[in-house]
């Protein structure tokens, strides 16, 4: 792909969140691993909305000329998306906001709230 269309402009990752209110409502107090169909269906519903924002009619980054994504099922069986986006030349110079996790010494409560259900340890492996 890179040889044919060049380096992508964006690398996007998306992960299912066990704490989404709609998922909690659908499965009750059961863990998502016990109700994988409902949680996976909701993830794909959310993903279809996000795709519309990234390269559909609304394309928040600008005109996307090409895209690629792969869906994997990680650790607890949660779906996870890796996505590459290529933009039209006129949209590659836009200012972009980048989000990072806050430093724990500055915002411990905020970091715990945002990181706990969403960040995985890349050094963990299945046994």
TORBA-912324 format. One record per atom (N, C-alpha, C): residue in three letters; x, y negated, z negated. Coordinates in steps of 0.2 Angstrom, whole numbers, padded with zeros to 4 digits, always signed. Layout:
BEGIN
ALAXYZ...
***
This chain:
BEGIN
UNK+0004+0006+0000UNK+0000+0000+0000UNK+0004-0006+0000UNK+0009-0006-0004UNK+0013-0012-0005UNK+0017-0014+0002UNK+0019-0008+0005UNK+0023-0009+0011UNK+0018-0012+0017UNK+0012-0010+0016UNK+0007-0013+0021UNK+0004-0020+0020UNK+0003-0021+0014UNK-0001-0027+0012UNK+0003-0032+0007UNK+0008-0030+0005UNK+0012-0034+0000UNK+0011-0033-0007UNK+0014-0036-0011UNK+0013-0035-0018UNK+0007-0038-0020UNK+0003-0035-0025UNK-0003-0037-0027UNK-0003-0043-0031UNK-0008-0047-0032UNK-0008-0054-0036UNK-0010-0052-0043UNK-0014-0047-0044UNK-0016-0046-0051UNK-0016-0039-0052UNK-0015-0037-0058UNK-0015-0030-0061UNK-0020-0031-0066UNK-0026-0027-0066UNK-0031-0028-0071UNK-0032-0021-0074UNK-0033-0021-0081UNK-0035-0014-0084UNK-0041-0016-0088UNK-0046-0011-0088UNK-0052-0011-0091UNK-0053-0004-0095UNK-0055-0005-0101UNK-0057+0001-0105UNK-0063+0001-0108UNK-0067+0007-0109UNK-0073+0007-0113UNK-0072+0005-0120UNK-0077+0002-0123UNK-0077+0000-0130UNK-0082+0004-0134UNK-0080+0008-0138UNK-0085+0012-0142UNK-0090+0007-0146UNK-0088+0001-0147UNK-0092-0004-0152UNK-0096-0008-0148UNK-0097-0007-0141UNK-0102-0011-0137UNK-0109-0010-0141UNK-0112-0015-0142UNK-0119-0015-0145UNK-0124-0010-0141UNK-0124-0010-0135UNK-0128-0006-0131UNK-0127+0001-0131UNK-0120+0003-0132UNK-0118+0010-0133UNK-0120+0012-0140UNK-0119+0008-0145UNK-0121+0010-0152UNK-0129+0011-0152UNK-0133+0007-0149UNK-0140+0007-0149UNK-0142+0014-0145UNK-0139+0016-0140UNK-0140+0022-0136UNK-0139+0028-0140UNK-0133+0028-0143UNK-0131+0034-0146UNK-0132+0035-0154UNK-0134+0029-0157UNK-0135+0029-0164UNK-0128+0029-0168UNK-0128+0033-0173UNK-0122+0034-0177UNK-0117+0039-0175UNK-0119+0043-0170UNK-0115+0048-0167UNK-0108+0045-0164UNK-0103+0048-0164UNK-0097+0046-0161UNK-0098+0047-0153UNK-0095+0042-0149UNK-0096+0043-0142UNK-0093+0049-0139UNK-0089+0052-0143UNK-0086+0059-0140UNK-0092+0064-0140UNK-0097+0063-0145UNK-0102+0068-0145UNK-0108+0066-0140UNK-0108+0060-0137UNK-0113+0058-0132UNK-0109+0055-0126UNK-0105+0059-0123UNK-0101+0056-0117UNK-0105+0053-0111UNK-0110+0056-0110UNK-0114+0054-0104UNK-0117+0047-0105UNK-0120+0046-0110UNK-0122+0039-0111UNK-0117+0034-0111UNK-0111+0035-0115UNK-0106+0030-0115UNK-0103+0029-0109UNK-0102+0034-0105UNK-0099+0034-0098UNK-0103+0030-0093UNK-0110+0032-0094UNK-0115+0028-0089UNK-0114+0021-0091UNK-0114+0019-0097UNK-0114+0012-0099UNK-0107+0009-0096UNK-0102+0012-0097UNK-0095+0010-0094UNK-0096+0008-0087UNK-0099+0013-0083UNK-0099+0012-0076UNK-0104+0006-0074UNK-0109+0005-0078UNK-0114-0001-0077UNK-0110-0007-0078UNK-0106-0007-0084UNK-0102-0013-0085UNK-0097-0014-0080UNK-0094-0009-0077UNK-0088-0009-0072UNK-0091-0012-0066UNK-0097-0010-0064UNK-0101-0013-0058UNK-0102-0020-0059UNK-0103-0023-0064UNK-0104-0030-0065UNK-0097-0034-0065UNK-0092-0031-0068UNK-0086-0034-0068UNK-0083-0034-0061UNK-0084-0028-0057UNK-0082-0028-0050UNK-0085-0034-0046UNK-0091-0036-0047UNK-0094-0041-0044UNK-0091-0048-0046UNK-0088-0048-0052UNK-0085-0055-0054UNK-0078-0055-0051UNK-0075-0049-0050UNK-0068-0049-0048UNK-0067-0049-0040UNK-0071-0046-0036UNK-0071-0046-0029UNK-0077-0045-0025UNK-0083-0047-0029UNK-0089-0047-0026UNK-0091-0054-0023UNK-0097-0056-0024UNK-0100-0062-0022UNK-0097-0068-0026UNK-0095-0067-0033UNK-0093-0072-0037UNK-0086-0073-0037UNK-0082-0068-0035UNK-0074-0068-0035UNK-0071-0073-0039UNK-0070-0073-0046UNK-0068-0078-0050UNK-0060-0080-0049UNK-0057-0075-0046UNK-0050-0077-0044UNK-0049-0080-0038UNK-0054-0080-0034UNK-0053-0082-0027UNK-0055-0077-0022UNK-0054-0078-0016UNK-0056-0073-0010UNK-0051-0067-0011UNK-0054-0061-0012UNK-0050-0055-0013UNK-0050-0052-0006UNK-0044-0051-0003UNK-0043-0048+0004UNK-0042-0041+0003UNK-0040-0038-0002UNK-0040-0031-0003UNK-0040-0029-0011UNK-0042-0023-0012UNK-0042-0021-0019UNK-0041-0013-0019UNK-0039-0011-0025UNK-0038-0004-0026UNK-0039-0002-0034UNK-0042+0003-0035UNK-0043+0005-0042UNK-0043+0012-0043UNK-0041+0014-0049UNK-0041+0021-0051UNK-0045+0022-0058UNK-0049+0027-0059UNK-0052+0028-0065UNK-0049+0034-0068UNK-0047+0033-0075UNK-0045+0039-0078UNK-0049+0040-0085UNK-0049+0046-0088UNK-0052+0047-0094UNK-0046+0048-0099UNK-0046+0044-0104UNK-0040+0043-0108UNK-0042+0046-0115UNK-0037+0047-0119UNK-0037+0050-0126UNK-0044+0053-0128UNK-0048+0049-0131UNK-0055+0052-0133UNK-0060+0053-0128UNK-0057+0053-0121UNK-0062+0054-0116UNK-0065+0048-0113UNK-0062+0042-0116UNK-0065+0036-0114UNK-0063+0034-0107UNK-0067+0031-0102UNK-0065+0029-0096UNK-0060+0023-0096UNK-0056+0023-0092UNK-0051+0017-0091UNK-0049+0016-0084UNK-0049+0010-0082UNK-0048+0008-0075UNK-0041+0004-0074UNK-0038+0006-0069UNK-0032+0002-0067UNK-0034-0001-0060UNK-0033-0007-0059UNK-0035-0011-0053UNK-0030-0016-0051UNK-0029-0016-0044UNK-0024-0020-0041UNK-0029-0025-0036UNK-0027-0031-0036UNK-0031-0036-0032UNK-0026-0040-0028UNK-0027-0041-0021UNK-0024-0045-0017UNK-0028-0051-0015UNK-0025-0057-0015UNK-0029-0063-0014UNK-0028-0066-0007UNK-0032-0070-0004UNK-0031-0074+0002UNK-0025-0079+0000UNK-0021-0081+0005UNK-0016-0085+0004UNK-0018-0092+0001UNK-0024-0094+0002UNK-0026-0101+0000UNK-0028-0100-0008UNK-0028-0094-0010UNK-0030-0094-0017UNK-0025-0091-0022UNK-0019-0090-0019UNK-0013-0088-0023UNK-0010-0093-0028UNK-0011-0099-0027UNK-0008-0104-0031UNK-0012-0107-0037UNK-0018-0104-0038UNK-0022-0106-0043UNK-0019-0105-0050UNK-0021-0110-0055UNK-0019-0109-0062UNK-0023-0103-0065UNK-0020-0099-0068UNK-0024-0093-0071UNK-0023-0093-0079UNK-0028-0091-0082UNK-0028-0091-0090UNK-0026-0083-0091UNK-0021-0082-0095UNK-0019-0076-0097UNK-0020-0075-0105UNK-0024-0069-0106UNK-0025-0068-0113UNK-0020-0063-0116UNK-0018-0064-0122UNK-0014-0060-0126UNK-0017-0059-0133UNK-0015-0054-0136UNK-0017-0053-0143UNK-0013-0058-0148UNK-0017-0061-0152UNK-0014-0066-0157UNK-0008-0063-0161UNK-0004-0067-0163UNK+0001-0064-0168UNK-0002-0063-0175UNK+0000-0058-0178UNK-0004-0056-0184UNK-0002-0061-0190UNK+0004-0064-0190UNK+0005-0068-0195UNK+0001-0075-0195UNK-0001-0076-0189UNK-0005-0082-0188UNK-0013-0081-0188UNK-0015-0075-0186UNK-0022-0074-0186UNK-0024-0067-0187UNK-0022-0065-0193UNK-0023-0057-0195UNK-0030-0055-0193UNK-0035-0059-0196UNK-0042-0056-0195UNK-0044-0056-0188UNK-0042-0061-0184UNK-0044-0061-0177UNK-0040-0055-0173UNK-0034-0054-0175UNK-0031-0048-0171UNK-0034-0042-0173UNK-0036-0041-0179UNK-0039-0034-0181UNK-0046-0034-0177UNK-0049-0039-0177UNK-0056-0039-0174UNK-0055-0037-0166UNK-0050-0040-0163UNK-0050-0039-0156UNK-0046-0033-0154UNK-0041-0031-0158UNK-0037-0025-0156UNK-0039-0018-0158UNK-0043-0018-0164UNK-0044-0011-0166UNK-0048-0006-0162UNK-0053-0008-0158UNK-0056-0003-0154UNK-0053-0003-0147UNK-0049-0008-0145UNK-0047-0009-0138UNK-0040-0007-0136UNK-0035-0007-0141UNK-0028-0006-0139UNK-0026+0001-0141UNK-0023+0004-0136UNK-0021+0011-0137UNK-0013+0011-0138UNK-0011+0015-0141UNK-0003+0016-0142UNK-0001+0020-0135UNK+0004+0017-0131UNK+0006+0020-0125UNK+0011+0026-0127UNK+0013+0027-0133UNK+0017+0032-0135UNK+0014+0038-0137UNK+0007+0038-0138UNK+0003+0044-0140UNK+0002+0048-0134UNK+0002+0055-0135UNK+0001+0059-0130UNK-0004+0065-0132UNK-0007+0068-0128UNK-0012+0073-0130UNK-0008+0079-0131UNK-0010+0083-0136UNK-0006+0089-0138UNK-0011+0095-0137
***
